[in-house]
Amino acid sequence: MRRWLRYPLLTLALLGLWLLLNESVSPGAFLLGGMLALGGAGAFAALTPPRPRVRRLAAVLRLLRDVLVEVVRSNNAVARIILQPGRAQGRRSGFVLIPLDMKNPYGLAALTCILTATPGTVWVDYDAARSTFLLHVLDLIDEEAWVRIVKDKWERRLMEIFE
C-alpha cells in the first residue's frame, strides 16, 4: 500500500482542495478529485529528487554564519552606492564568467541561493556542458577577484559539505 500511496497527506490535501474549489462533495466531484489527487501525488513522487548527503554539519554552520555576514556587508555597500551617487562615478556593473569544479546539484543550488541573496550580485546563467556560470555584479572592479571570491569562499566550502 505504501508503494501505491507514497504521500497520503498530500493526496488528502489535494482532494480537499479540489472539493473546496468545486464547492461540492458530490460523488462525481469526489471521484474526479480523488483521481486527480492520486495522479498529482504520483507525479510528485516521480519528481522527488534523492536526499542530499551533508558530510560536515560544522561546515554548514560556519557557511551560514559567513553568508549572513556577507549579506549584511553587501547591503551596506549597495546602500552606499545608491545613497551617495557622487561616489558612484567610475563604478560600473558587469558580467563575470566563472568556471566551476562542483557538479553536485545541491551544492550548485546552494551557491545560486548564496550569490543571488547577496545584494549586488545575481546568478544569471549556468552552462552545464562547460561547467561555468554567469554572474552579474553591481560594482565590478576586478573580474579575477570575483572568480577567486566565488571559488575560494563559496564553491570550495560547498564542495566540502556536499561532495
matplotlib code that plots the C-alpha trace (Angstrom):
import matplotlib.pyplot as plt

x = [0.0, 2.9, 4.2, 0.8, 0.3, 3.7, 2.3, -1.1, -1.2, -0.5, -3.2, -5.8, -4.8, -5.2, -8.6, -9.7, -8.5, -10.4, -13.6, -13.2, -12.7, -15.7, -17.8, -19.3, -18.9, -21.0, -19.9, -18.7, -16.6, -15.2, -14.3, -12.7, -10.9, -9.6, -8.3, -6.6, -5.2, -3.7, -2.2, -0.8, 0.8, 2.2, 3.7, 5.2, 6.7, 8.3, 9.8, 11.2, 15.0, 17.2, 18.1, 21.3, 24.2, 25.6, 29.1, 30.1, 27.5, 30.0, 31.0, 27.3, 27.0, 30.2, 28.9, 25.6, 27.4, 29.6, 26.6, 24.9, 27.9, 28.4, 24.7, 24.9, 28.3, 26.9, 23.7, 25.8, 28.0, 25.0, 23.3, 26.4, 26.4, 22.7, 22.6, 25.8, 25.5, 28.6, 30.8, 29.4, 31.4, 33.8, 31.9, 30.5, 28.4, 29.2, 29.1, 31.7, 32.1, 33.1, 34.3, 33.1, 34.5, 31.4, 28.9, 26.6, 23.1, 22.5, 25.8, 25.0, 21.6, 23.1, 25.7, 22.9, 21.0, 24.0, 25.0, 21.5, 20.7, 23.8, 22.9, 24.8, 25.2, 22.8, 23.4, 22.3, 23.1, 24.6, 26.2, 26.4, 28.3, 31.2, 30.6, 30.5, 28.1, 27.5, 27.4, 26.2, 28.0, 26.7, 30.1, 32.6, 36.2, 38.2, 36.8, 39.6, 38.9, 35.3, 36.3, 38.6, 35.9, 33.4, 35.7, 37.6, 35.0, 31.8, 32.5, 35.3, 33.2, 30.1, 32.2, 33.4, 29.8, 28.1, 30.8]
y = [0.0, 2.4, 2.0, 3.0, 5.9, 7.4, 10.7, 10.2, 13.6, 15.3, 13.2, 14.2, 17.8, 17.8, 16.1, 18.6, 21.5, 20.1, 19.7, 23.3, 24.8, 23.0, 23.8, 20.3, 16.9, 15.1, 11.6, 12.9, 15.7, 13.3, 10.7, 13.1, 14.9, 11.5, 10.6, 14.0, 13.8, 10.3, 11.5, 14.6, 12.7, 10.1, 12.9, 14.4, 11.1, 10.8, 14.2, 13.9, 14.1, 11.9, 13.1, 15.2, 13.8, 16.5, 15.5, 18.1, 19.8, 22.2, 23.4, 24.1, 26.3, 28.2, 28.7, 30.1, 32.5, 33.7, 34.1, 36.2, 38.4, 38.8, 39.7, 42.5, 43.7, 43.8, 45.5, 48.3, 48.5, 48.7, 51.2, 53.5, 53.2, 54.0, 56.8, 58.5, 58.9, 61.2, 58.4, 56.1, 57.9, 55.4, 52.4, 50.0, 46.9, 43.9, 40.2, 37.7, 34.2, 31.8, 28.2, 25.7, 22.4, 21.5, 19.1, 18.3, 19.7, 20.6, 22.4, 24.3, 25.2, 26.5, 28.5, 30.0, 31.0, 32.5, 34.6, 35.8, 36.6, 38.7, 42.2, 43.4, 40.0, 37.9, 34.4, 34.8, 31.6, 28.2, 26.1, 22.5, 21.5, 23.9, 23.9, 27.7, 30.2, 33.9, 36.3, 39.9, 42.2, 45.7, 47.1, 45.3, 46.4, 43.2, 40.2, 37.9, 38.9, 37.8, 34.4, 33.9, 35.0, 32.6, 29.7, 30.1, 31.5, 29.6, 26.8, 25.2, 25.2, 23.9, 21.0, 20.2, 19.9, 18.1, 16.1]
z = [0.0, 0.8, -2.8, -4.3, -2.0, -1.1, 0.1, 1.7, 3.3, 0.0, -1.6, 1.0, 0.8, -3.0, -2.7, -0.1, -2.2, -5.2, -3.2, -1.8, -5.2, -6.6, -3.5, -3.7, -2.2, -4.8, -5.8, -9.2, -7.6, -5.1, -7.7, -10.1, -7.2, -6.0, -9.4, -9.7, -6.2, -6.8, -10.1, -8.5, -5.7, -8.2, -10.2, -7.1, -6.2, -9.6, -9.4, -5.9, -6.0, -3.9, -0.4, -0.2, 1.8, 4.0, 5.2, 7.7, 9.8, 11.5, 8.0, 7.3, 10.4, 9.5, 6.0, 7.3, 9.6, 6.7, 4.4, 7.0, 7.4, 3.7, 3.2, 5.8, 4.4, 0.9, 2.0, 3.4, 0.2, -2.1, 0.1, -0.1, -3.9, -4.2, -1.5, -2.5, -6.2, -6.4, -5.2, -7.9, -10.6, -12.3, -11.0, -13.4, -13.4, -15.5, -16.0, -14.9, -16.3, -13.5, -14.1, -11.6, -10.3, -8.4, -10.0, -7.1, -7.8, -4.2, -3.9, -7.1, -5.8, -2.5, -4.5, -6.5, -3.4, -1.7, -4.7, -5.5, -1.9, -1.6, -2.6, -5.7, -7.3, -9.4, -10.8, -14.4, -16.3, -15.9, -18.7, -17.5, -20.6, -19.9, -16.2, -16.0, -14.7, -15.5, -12.5, -12.7, -10.3, -9.5, -8.6, -10.9, -10.3, -10.9, -12.6, -11.4, -7.8, -8.2, -9.6, -6.6, -4.2, -5.6, -5.9, -2.6, -0.4, -1.5, -4.0, -2.1, 1.1, -0.6, -2.1, 1.4, 2.6, -0.4, -2.2]

ax = plt.figure().add_subplot(projection="3d")
ax.plot(x, y, z, "-o")
ax.set_aspect("equal")
plt.show()
